[in-house]
Amino acid sequence: MQSNKKIGVGIIGLSANGGWAARAHVPALQSLPEYEIRALTASTPQSAKAAAEKFGVPHYFTDPVELAALPEVDLVVVSVKVPEHKYLVEAAINAGKMVYCEWPLGNGLAEAQGLEALAREKEVPAFVGLQSHGVPVVRWVKDLVASRYVGEVLSTTVVGSGIIAGATVDNRGLYLLDPANGATMLSIPFGHSIDAMCWALGEFRELSAITANQRPQVTNTDTGAQVAKLADDNISISGILESGAVATIHYRGGASKATNFRWEINGTEGDLVVLGDSGHLQFGQVTLYGAKGDDKALAELTLPAEYVAAPGSPTDISYPITQMYQGVLSDLRDGTQLVPTFADAVKRHQMLEAIEQSAKSGTRQSY
């Protein structure tokens, strides 16, 4: 790709009334001069026009196929509910356009494998929003482990609160209650966090899982009604990583008055601890602590400037997305491999399926 050519972006699922695309993708793209948002889709002509006027986008549609066919669009961003991903990603790939699809890539492993195969066949660059890779602290943890800050990694432990899958839900979150929709605590906060862990420490050689739905009825805060929740709200897995380190991860629904996110890495020479207020590590609002050698206690570690690839405030929800889009630029223009691809998404879907199979069968699984 020419280094001086702006990348024209079309966003599927951009609303003037908020939503993830408006909160995260638009600010990220607008902060980087190499990108230009040129088209969008929304569910109705009225909402599409309203979004175009609000965000200054010249082309707007209700049909994603029309957006994908637009010559001015180079990169299609898919930011809608998971059950719609397959059709929309296929439309973009078949139009020969690059794709950035939110995680989960597909509604289950089979869809993800199909989309990866199609992108590979068409030779289309295809990225997935496993955005913990865009969190500077996570990137630093990966490098610290590789440089043996903790020595040989012996074990790692993650405890997180899903925030979703708690005692209440609003109308917007109802679809998260049914695993058939492919978007649950397992796939979203747990999925993002365990992806970061595996990126930094390596994949599982084998794992065992226990899952439970301890709140089968929750309160809809918009209506006051009790609604059925089918998705699990407690997920506990343990296993051996390919390195031989022992890993334990426990996620529970809702928020905790105790610990909402803690990731420990324990080694022969030291320890690292990542702390946050939410189990959504992908939002990037975490702090790193470490101790090694003769240190008597953990101390906060100051992030080196080189781990911030793009401008912005770490407190902004768009911050990791900005880092991801900067990584996409590097991958396209310099041949780096900074941003997860559809192949990486398939690996993570394989892990989630192994977790579900282990929980159902009571047996150890590999993937």
C-alpha positions in Angstrom: 0.0 0.0 0.0 1.3 3.5 -0.8 2.5 5.2 2.3 1.0 8.6 1.4 -2.5 7.3 0.5 -5.3 7.7 3.0 -7.2 4.5 3.9 -10.9 5.0 3.1 -13.0 3.4 5.8 -16.6 2.2 5.7 -18.2 1.4 9.1 -21.1 -1.0 9.3 -23.2 -0.3 12.3 -22.5 3.4 13.1 -25.3 5.2 15.0 -25.8 8.8 15.9 -27.3 7.6 19.2 -24.1 5.9 20.5 -23.0 2.3 20.5 -19.5 0.8 20.3 -18.6 2.1 16.8 -19.5 5.7 17.8 -17.7 5.5 21.1 -14.6 3.7 20.1 -14.0 3.4 16.4 -14.9 6.9 15.3 -12.6 8.7 17.8 -9.8 6.3 17.0 -10.0 6.7 13.3 -10.4 10.5 13.5 -7.3 10.8 15.6 -5.1 9.2 12.9 -4.6 11.3 9.7 -3.9 8.2 7.6 -7.5 7.2 7.8 -10.7 8.8 6.5 -14.2 7.6 7.3 -16.0 7.7 3.9 -19.1 5.6 4.4 -21.4 4.1 6.9 -24.5 1.9 7.3 -27.3 2.0 9.8 -30.5 0.1 10.2 -32.8 2.7 8.6 -32.4 5.5 6.0 -33.2 8.1 8.7 -30.7 6.7 11.2 -28.0 6.4 8.5 -28.5 10.0 7.5 -28.4 11.2 11.1 -25.1 9.4 11.7 -23.6 10.7 8.5 -24.5 14.3 9.5 -23.2 13.9 13.0 -19.9 12.4 12.1 -19.3 14.2 8.8 -19.4 11.0 6.6 -20.1 11.6 2.9 -21.8 8.3 2.0 -24.4 6.4 3.9 -26.5 3.3 3.3 -28.7 0.7 4.8 -27.4 -2.0 2.6 -23.8 -3.2 3.6 -23.3 -4.6 0.1 -23.6 -1.1 -1.3 -21.0 0.2 1.2 -18.6 -2.6 0.4 -18.9 -1.9 -3.3 -18.1 1.8 -3.0 -14.7 2.5 -4.7 -13.8 5.0 -2.1 -13.9 2.4 0.7 -10.7 0.4 1.2 -11.3 -1.0 4.7 -14.7 -2.2 6.0 -15.2 -2.1 9.8 -17.9 -4.5 11.1 -19.2 -3.3 14.4 -22.6 -5.0 14.9 -24.0 -7.9 16.9 -22.2 -11.2 16.4 -25.0 -13.1 14.6 -24.7 -10.6 11.7 -20.9 -10.9 11.4 -20.8 -13.7 8.9 -23.0 -12.1 6.2 -21.3 -8.7 6.5 -17.8 -10.0 6.5 -18.5 -12.2 3.5 -19.9 -9.2 1.7 -16.8 -7.1 2.3 -14.3 -9.9 1.4 -16.3 -10.7 -1.8 -16.0 -7.1 -2.8 -12.2 -7.4 -2.4 -12.1 -5.0 0.6 -9.9 -5.3 3.7 -11.8 -6.1 6.8 -11.6 -5.2 10.5 -14.3 -7.2 12.4 -15.1 -6.9 16.0 -14.5 -10.0 18.3 -16.0 -12.6 18.3 -15.3 -13.1 14.7 -18.1 -15.6 14.1 -21.0 -17.1 16.0 -19.0 -20.1 16.9 -15.9 -21.9 15.6 -17.4 -23.1 12.3 -18.3 -19.5 11.1 -14.9 -18.2 12.1 -13.2 -21.0 10.2 -15.3 -20.2 7.1 -14.5 -16.5 7.2 -10.8 -17.1 7.7 -10.8 -19.5 4.7 -12.6 -17.0 2.5 -10.2 -14.2 3.4 -7.2 -16.4 2.7 -8.7 -17.6 -0.6 -9.4 -14.0 -1.7 -6.0 -12.8 -0.3 -7.7 -10.0 1.6 -6.1 -8.5 4.7 -8.5 -9.4 7.5 -8.1 -8.2 11.1 -10.1 -9.0 14.2 -10.7 -6.8 17.2 -9.0 -8.8 19.9 -8.0 -5.4 21.2 -6.1 -6.4 24.3 -3.2 -6.5 21.7 -3.7 -2.7 21.5 -3.3 -2.2 25.3 0.2 -0.8 25.8 0.5 -2.5 29.3 -0.3 -5.9 27.8 2.3 -5.4 25.1 4.9 -4.4 27.7 4.0 -7.5 29.9 4.6 -9.7 26.8 8.1 -8.2 26.3 8.9 -8.3 30.1 8.2 -12.0 30.1 10.3 -12.5 27.0 13.2 -10.6 28.5 12.9 -12.8 31.6 11.9 -10.1 34.1 10.4 -12.8 36.2 12.8 -15.5 35.1 11.1 -18.8 34.1 7.4 -18.5 34.4 6.0 -21.0 36.9 2.4 -20.0 37.1 -0.2 -17.4 36.2 -3.5 -16.6 37.8 -6.3 -14.3 36.4 -9.4 -13.3 38.4 -12.0 -11.1 36.7 -15.5 -9.7 36.9 -17.5 -9.9 33.7 -19.6 -6.8 34.5 -22.1 -8.4 32.1 -23.8 -11.6 33.3 -24.6 -10.0 36.7 -27.9 -9.7 38.5 -29.4 -7.1 36.2 -29.5 -6.3 32.4 -30.9 -3.5 30.3 -32.7 -3.8 27.0 -29.5 -3.3 25.0 -27.8 -6.2 26.8 -30.6 -8.8 26.5 -29.0 -10.6 23.6 -26.0 -11.3 25.8 -28.1 -13.7 27.9 -28.5 -16.4 25.2 -25.3 -18.3 24.2 -27.0 -18.9 20.8 -26.1 -15.3 19.9 -22.4 -16.0 20.3 -21.8 -13.0 22.7 -21.5 -13.9 26.4 -19.2 -13.4 29.3 -17.2 -16.4 28.1 -16.6 -14.9 24.6 -16.3 -11.2 25.4 -14.5 -10.2 28.7 -13.2 -13.7 29.4 -12.2 -14.2 25.8 -10.4 -10.9 25.5 -8.5 -11.4 28.8 -7.4 -15.0 28.1 -6.3 -14.0 24.6 -4.0 -11.5 26.2 -2.7 -14.1 28.6 -2.0 -16.6 25.8 -0.4 -13.9 23.7 2.0 -13.0 26.5 2.7 -16.5 27.9 1.7 -19.0 25.2 -1.2 -21.3 24.5 -2.5 -24.1 26.6 -1.1 -27.6 26.2 -4.3 -28.9 27.8 -7.1 -27.4 30.0 -10.0 -28.3 32.3 -13.1 -26.2 32.8 -16.0 -25.8 35.1 -18.9 -23.4 34.2 -22.1 -22.6 35.9 -25.2 -20.4 35.5 -25.9 -19.3 39.1 -28.4 -16.6 38.2 -30.9 -18.2 35.7 -33.2 -15.2 36.3 -32.1 -11.6 36.2 -33.9 -8.2 36.4 -34.4 -6.1 33.3 -33.7 -2.6 34.7 -35.6 -0.9 31.8 -38.8 -2.8 32.5 -38.5 -4.3 36.0 -39.3 -7.7 34.6 -37.5 -10.9 35.4 -35.9 -12.5 32.3 -34.2 -15.8 31.7 -30.5 -15.9 31.5 -29.1 -19.0 29.7 -25.4 -18.0 29.5 -23.0 -19.0 32.2 -21.9 -16.5 34.8 -19.1 -18.4 36.4 -16.2 -19.8 34.4 -13.2 -21.5 36.0 -10.4 -23.1 34.0 -7.0 -24.5 34.9 -4.4 -26.1 32.8 -0.8 -26.4 31.6 0.6 -24.0 29.1 2.9 -25.1 26.3 5.8 -23.7 28.4 4.9 -26.0 31.3 3.6 -23.1 33.5 0.4 -23.7 35.4 -2.5 -21.4 34.6 -5.8 -20.7 36.5 -8.5 -18.3 35.3 -11.8 -17.5 37.1 -14.4 -15.1 35.8 -17.7 -14.3 37.6 -20.6 -12.3 36.3 -21.4 -8.7 37.4 -19.1 -6.6 39.5 -17.3 -7.4 42.8 -16.7 -5.3 45.8 -13.4 -7.1 46.2 -11.3 -7.8 43.1 -12.6 -7.0 39.6 -9.4 -7.7 37.7 -6.1 -9.2 38.8 -3.6 -11.0 36.6 -0.5 -12.4 38.3 2.6 -13.9 36.6 4.9 -15.7 39.0 8.4 -16.8 38.0 11.7 -18.0 39.4 13.1 -14.5 39.7 10.1 -12.2 40.2 6.5 -11.4 39.8 4.2 -9.2 37.7 0.7 -8.1 38.6 -1.8 -6.3 36.4 -4.7 -4.6 38.2 -7.8 -3.0 36.9 -11.3 -2.0 37.9 -13.1 -4.2 35.3 -12.6 -7.7 33.9 -12.7 -6.1 30.4 -8.9 -6.0 30.0 -9.5 -5.0 26.4 -10.5 -1.5 27.6 -6.9 -1.0 28.7 -7.6 0.7 32.0 -5.0 -1.2 34.0 -1.8 -0.7 36.0 1.3 -2.9 36.1 3.2 -3.7 39.3 6.4 -5.8 39.5 9.1 -7.1 41.8 12.2 -9.1 41.1 15.5 -10.1 42.6 16.1 -8.5 46.0 12.9 -6.4 45.9 10.9 -6.7 49.0 7.5 -5.7 47.7 5.6 -4.9 44.5 6.0 -1.4 43.0 4.1 0.3 40.2 6.1 0.2 37.0 6.1 3.2 34.7 5.2 2.4 31.1 8.0 3.2 28.6 7.0 5.8 26.0 7.8 3.4 23.1 4.8 1.2 24.0 2.4 4.0 23.0 2.0 3.8 19.3 -0.7 6.4 18.8 -1.9 9.5 20.6 -4.8 9.6 23.1 -5.7 9.3 26.7 -5.5 5.8 28.4 -8.7 6.6 30.2 -10.6 6.9 26.9 -12.5 3.7 25.8 -11.2 4.3 22.3 -7.5 4.3 23.3 -6.7 0.6 22.6 -8.6 0.8 19.3 -6.4 3.7 18.3 -3.4 1.6 19.0 -4.9 -1.2 16.9 -5.5 1.0 13.9 -2.0 2.3 14.2 -0.9 -1.4 14.2 -3.0 -2.0 11.1 -1.1 0.8 9.3 2.2 -0.8 10.2 1.1 -4.3 9.2 -0.1 -3.0 5.8 2.8 -0.7 5.0 5.8 -2.3 6.8 4.8 -6.0 6.9 4.7 -6.2 10.7 2.3 -8.6 12.5 1.0 -6.4 15.3 -2.8 -6.8 14.9 -4.6 -10.2 15.3 -5.8 -11.7 12.0 -8.7 -14.0 11.3 -6.3 -16.9 11.8 -5.7 -15.7 15.3 -9.4 -15.4 15.8 -9.9 -19.1 14.8 -7.3 -20.1 17.4 -9.2 -18.3 20.1 -12.5 -19.7 19.0 -10.9 -23.2 19.2 -9.9 -22.5 22.7 -13.5 -21.4 23.7 -14.9 -24.5 22.1 -12.4 -26.6 24.1 -13.5 -24.9 27.3 -17.2 -25.6 26.5 -16.4 -29.2 25.7 -14.4 -29.7 28.9 -17.2 -28.2 31.0 -19.7 -30.5 29.4 -17.7 -33.7 29.4 -15.6 -33.2 32.6 -12.5 -34.1 30.6 -9.3 -32.4 29.8 -9.2 -30.8 26.4 -6.6 -29.4 23.9 -7.1 -27.3 20.8 
